[in-house]
Amino acid sequence: FLKNHDKTKSSKKSYQASKFEEKSIYISLVTDVSTVYLNIIKFDRQICLQSQLVEVKKEKLRRETQKFNRGIISATQLNNSKKEYETAKNNLEDLVKSRDKALTQLAVLIGECPDNIADLKRESFDKFEYTSKIPTCVTSDVIFSRPDVLSTEAQLKKANIDVRVARKEFLPTINLTGVYALSNIGAAGFGSWNSTVAAIIAGATLDLFKGGYKVANLKIFKSRYEQMFEKYRQVNLTAVKEVNDSLLFVKQDTIIDNNTIKNLNIQKDNYNRANKKFNNGVISCLELLTEREALISAQQAQVNTKSNRLIDYLTLYKAVGGKI
């Protein structure tokens, strides 16, 4: 009744599901490593900018202190400058802590010793960019060829085969038995050992006391099939949602990043104009430092928006199962 054949097919489906799960884990690992690496080089750039901001705050505090000693400003104004300076230093320490944490995470992902991970060479964040074209839409064939979808589909087929096998357990079992039998064919005549022949006897047997077990077993496999069917539907819906969300995030974060770049260019122009005014003696050094501070803040904002955009690319790569 092909019961063994169906059991073999069920095992093959389990193997296929395992292979798809392996590919899915590989894609997740690649995405995680890339995301952590991107965060590390982002923290490198932010630490550099924050260090510049700390120096600006320090210079402003020095000049505010001189003004206070001359009686030009109040103690409250001086204290505000001190608070801004201390806050900037704390923000710098937070960035260093976050980078060290990301370095340790990268060491775990790539199997390196955490003591040596800081010495690994890495790219400059300003030079790090993805230049290939990002699709604005994805076909359904790409979505439903994700490894997790294919793995769930293989498990669903296995569950269907298991139900069929459970049904066939109600059929009788055919036993083949090999025996020696006496025959009247032969020169020695009937009853002689020289006239024995080999015979194969087939008999059908039926388990009389396992009916309840087989009924319960069939119900179990039917229930598993229904669960796998609902899981398959849920995985498909999740796949479509993740791809749609990823495409939306890429679109929106690209717009945000472009707007942030425009703001950065405007602030660069403001700082250049302020620098010229300072050289001509029109504005004070504190006003120039304020423009420098605004420029650093704009650069930090652009680092964050660029990082979000690049991470969206990695999320889209994972959502489409690497087919991008």
Secondary structure by P-SEA (a helix, b strand, c coil): caaaaaaaaaaaaaaaaaaaaaaaaaaaaaaaaaaaaaaaaaaaaaaaaaaaaaaaaaaaaaaaaaaaaaccccaaaaaaaaaaaaaaaaaaaaaaaaaaaaaaaaaaaacccccccccccccccccccccccccccccaaaaaacaaaaaaaaaaaaaaaaaaaaaacccbbbbbbbbbbbbccccccccccccbbbbbbbbbbbbccaaaaaaaaaaaaaaaaaaaaaaaaaaaaaaaaaaaaaaaaaaaaaaaaaaaaaaaaaaaaaaaaaaaaaaaccccaaaaaaaaaaaaaaaaaaaaaaaaaaaaaaaaaaaacccc
